[in-house]
Amino acid sequence: MAKTRKKFVAADPDKCVGCQICEYVCAFEKDKVFNPLKSRIRVVRLYPANLSIACRLCEDAPCVKACPRKALEQSTETGVILIDEKKCDGCGWCIEACEFGAITLHPGKKVVVACDLCNGEPKCVKWCPEEALELTTTDALAQKARVAATKKLFQEALEGKS
Amino acid sequence: MFSKLNGYVGQVLVVNLSTKTVETKPLDLELAKKYIGGIGLAMRTVYDYIEPGVDPLSPENPLVLATGPINGIMWPTAGNGHVFAAKSPLTNAIGESKAHGFFGAELKRAGYDMVVVLGKSEKPVYLWIDDNSVQLMDAKHLWGKTPIETEEIIRKELGDLNIRVACIGIAGEKLVRIAAILNDQSRACGRCGMGAVMGSKNLKAIAVRGSEDITVADVEGLQAFYKVFYDRAKGPKTRKYRTLGTPENVLVLNKLGALPTRNFTNATFEGADKVSGEYLSERFVDNIIACGGCPMRCEHVAAVSEGPYKGTVARMEYESLWAFGPNCGIDSLEAIIKAIDLCNYYGVDTISCGGIIGFAMDCYKNKILTKKDTEGLDLSFGNAEAMLEMIRRIGERRGLGDTLAEGVKRAAEKIGKGAEKLANHIKGLEMTGYDIRGLKTAAVGYAVSFRGADHNRHGAYAPDVSGKVDRFKAEEGRGKMVREIEDLYTIIDSLVVCKFSRGLYEKSHEDAATLYRLVTGIEMTTEDMTKAGERINNLGRVFNVREGFMRKDDIVPVKTMTTPIPDDCVSKGSYIRQEELDLLLDDYYKVRGWTKDGVPTVEKLKELAMDEFVDVVKPKIASVAVAGSRSEKSK
């Protein structure tokens, strides 16, 4: 049960405006510098659509499995990917294994970095000006999607009711 | 690891396209403090590299790209801006233009406060700045490509989707004088023909990738200050930009009788409702997106979902909408969106382009241009198809488009037959969407602007539109208002932050000085910052004085002085009389500390620590004095 309650940062594509503030905030929180490249959350802008992507804390995380040096480990408690910076040599197998591009090479340290949820209070979520980011679970996302689908299906009936 | 500085990164890249050499110079910090960055520092640098009288489209005209001390950090609207400056091929005066997006921050992270491009390449090239690796790349395969295509091809061939590109389209290549330099798909340094200067150098694009950190002097202080500005950016001060965006102006100005219509024939537009911000927002705006680091996000992306222009997507701002809408008598937003898209396709300034087509339509109406001149095109006001076709002809320099591509001033001179009277420009730059016939504070702001007709140099419509002053009256005191806004606008464009965020700086120069100190660690009092704003305006003026500009050039378009507003509205009958303009200019020059001829005095320049310019103004002041005394004698 615990596994499905793992919380991660998800962006709502309908709300994300691609402003990069999450990137600036993350790099600043972690490295005390202004440099989006050092962010653990990354924005994709495909004009005019935008989406921020951070680690999804996959079950049986492929990045962990891909690491030839056992530098990555998934926390059983939070699901966060723990990176042993001494073992990581930046080979990039984990990057290739991740379907979301959510684990990246830190341009300064030359080791990989991923979202660590800022001890449960992600700064990107706090500062997102569009409230597009939330700390959520797969269960909550699925629930939201089900409600949206149902509403769409019964749109007329629901509108008539109100 | 380039930076021991904060805010600034400390390096200037000098690229000579004629000799194919690249050199890195340290940023002159004393100059940086005096001119801040952005347009201030860029214009100062153009001045250093240019001789007076140079043809703007010759290799002797330097093209300067600059960021400001605030770019590349987390700050509302400031993550992202950049400036291009050069002598303008439209005005022969100083030209500068600013854009936002992501390009500027990337350049900063690559390690450069400024890039100076000199000379002319033999063959089409593009500049590839990858941190400290700088290369001139062959651009033969990019010649003839649109800005969006150019951006895509460069990213693909260099293998990184995050590379930022500023480039010209076909219009820039063909030296269309209203050509723009575009970046990040939809952003443009549009005004003053900077794209033509870039094209004259055979420089198709500047591609940038930067990976270094930008550091600030007082991290904690900036954090606290950021919190205040972040909240303000999401508050009432930016409501307009976050909701309807600048197209909100359409109905506001229409109600005031200040919406220039059909090339400044009317000041209200009967089709205003159909091109209003409200109508646009309801039916066309699909997305509102942001520039880098901006919490207020203002980019209204409109899409056409049906009809002949189905599938067209463009970023909407009031000025572009006005230029192709009311100014051309067009009440179809579909056609206006298509027109803006075409401008982005060819790479031309939307404002100037719409201004020129409105002018051509006016000539057609007055039979100065006929179907023979237009090769059969019915160039009547309101003909959307004809408008779109003219954009294509201008972009490709075809037929009449070749003449119009020279800008409205030169085109009118060439066409003759009184066309000059219909050409709405100041110093050669096409007018923007405020009918100054009934906005007399704005009128003086437009007249004196160093880059020619533009609202973005002074924003002096604000006291008129808000009702703070009697906008139909020319009176003393307006000069002071204009000067104050001008001196803030130069700071905004030099830091570089976005004008849409100007309301956040509640304490004006004091807030700007605080921000500058926190970021750079360089001492800067409110007074210093205010002086810097004034200094940059004086710099623009001195540059132009050296090129021969004087009071005679601080004019408003003929039409605004000869055609009273005919519409039955609050501004009916209003226009600018010569004596009003004279009074306004006298008043303005006086508060500026300039001579009656609009030349900065030696005392003023010394007061602003601009001693190096004294020799520029001295002969101008002397010759005027001599001329003055001579005419006295002849009486």
Interface residues (C-beta under 8 A of the other chain):
Chain A: V17 G18 C19 Q20 I21 Y24 V25 F28 D31 K32 V33 F34 N35 P36 L37 K38 R45 Y47 P48 A49 N50 P107 G108 W127 P129 E130
Chain B: G72 I73 M74 G79 F102 R109 Q185 S186 S211 E212 D213 I214 T215 V216 V219 Y230 A233 K234 D286 N287 I288 I289 A290 C291 G292 G293 C294 P295 M296 R297 E299 V301 V313
